């Protein structure tokens, strides 16, 4: 899956096994940029939320930007998840996966 949507908003998929193709490299670079921007935005959010006098309009813009960044980050995670090899039954090692994700504090 590519880190952008098609004109109809549906996911775009890359049809190549060549990780060095132009489009593969472009997708990888785009993912890195998206994750980097999300990291910077998260740092900005921490600073803004710590300010008791933060402007409501700025907080609204922050929420909008965080929503976009989270959407892009989920797309990257799904894309990278599709590239992982699928384990075959009985080959899993390590502790069993939790049934529910851990609670965030």
C-alpha positions in Angstrom: 0.0 0.0 0.0 1.2 3.5 -0.8 1.3 6.3 1.7 -1.3 8.3 -0.2 -4.8 7.8 -1.5 -6.2 7.8 -5.0 -8.5 10.5 -6.3 -11.5 8.6 -4.8 -9.9 8.4 -1.4 -9.3 4.7 -1.6 -5.8 3.2 -0.9 -3.3 2.9 -3.7 -1.3 -0.3 -3.9 2.2 -0.7 -5.4 2.5 -3.5 -7.9 6.2 -4.4 -7.8 8.5 -6.7 -5.8 11.4 -4.4 -6.5 12.2 -2.3 -3.3 14.6 -0.2 -5.3 12.1 0.9 -8.0 11.4 4.6 -8.3 7.9 4.3 -6.9 9.1 2.1 -4.0 11.7 4.6 -3.0 9.3 7.5 -3.4 6.8 5.7 -1.1 9.5 5.0 1.5 10.6 8.6 1.4 7.1 9.9 1.7 6.5 7.6 4.7 9.6 8.9 6.4 8.5 12.5 5.9 5.0 11.7 7.2 6.4 10.0 10.3 8.9 12.8 10.9 6.2 15.5 10.6 3.9 13.5 13.0 6.8 13.4 15.5 7.3 17.1 15.3 3.6 17.8 15.6 3.4 15.6 18.7 6.2 17.7 20.3 4.3 20.9 19.4 1.1 19.4 20.9 2.8 18.8 24.2 4.0 22.3 24.4 0.7 23.8 23.4 -1.4 21.7 25.7 0.9 22.6 28.6 0.0 26.3 28.0 -3.1 27.2 30.1 -3.6 30.3 28.0 -3.5 28.5 24.6 -5.9 30.0 22.1 -9.0 27.9 21.3 -8.4 28.4 17.5 -4.9 27.2 17.8 -6.1 24.1 19.8 -8.6 23.4 17.1 -5.9 23.6 14.4 -3.8 21.3 16.5 -6.6 18.8 16.7 -7.1 19.0 12.9 -3.4 18.5 12.3 -3.1 15.7 14.8 -6.0 13.9 13.1 -4.3 14.2 9.7 -1.0 13.0 11.1 -2.6 10.0 12.9 -4.4 9.1 9.6 -1.0 9.2 7.7 0.7 7.2 10.5 -2.0 4.5 10.5 -1.6 4.3 6.7 2.2 3.9 7.0 1.7 1.2 9.7 -0.8 -0.7 7.5 1.5 -0.4 4.5 4.5 -1.7 6.4 2.3 -4.4 8.0 1.4 -5.7 4.5 5.1 -6.1 3.7 5.8 -8.3 6.7 6.0 -12.0 6.0 3.0 -13.9 7.2 4.0 -16.6 9.7 2.6 -20.1 9.0 0.6 -21.9 11.6 2.8 -23.3 14.3 5.9 -21.2 13.6 5.2 -18.4 16.0 7.8 -18.0 18.7 7.7 -15.9 21.9 4.9 -15.2 24.3 1.3 -15.1 23.0 -0.1 -11.8 21.8 -2.3 -10.0 24.3 -6.0 -10.3 23.6 -6.5 -6.5 24.2 -4.0 -3.7 23.6 -2.6 -2.2 26.8 -4.4 0.8 28.2 -2.8 4.2 27.6 -2.1 6.4 30.6 
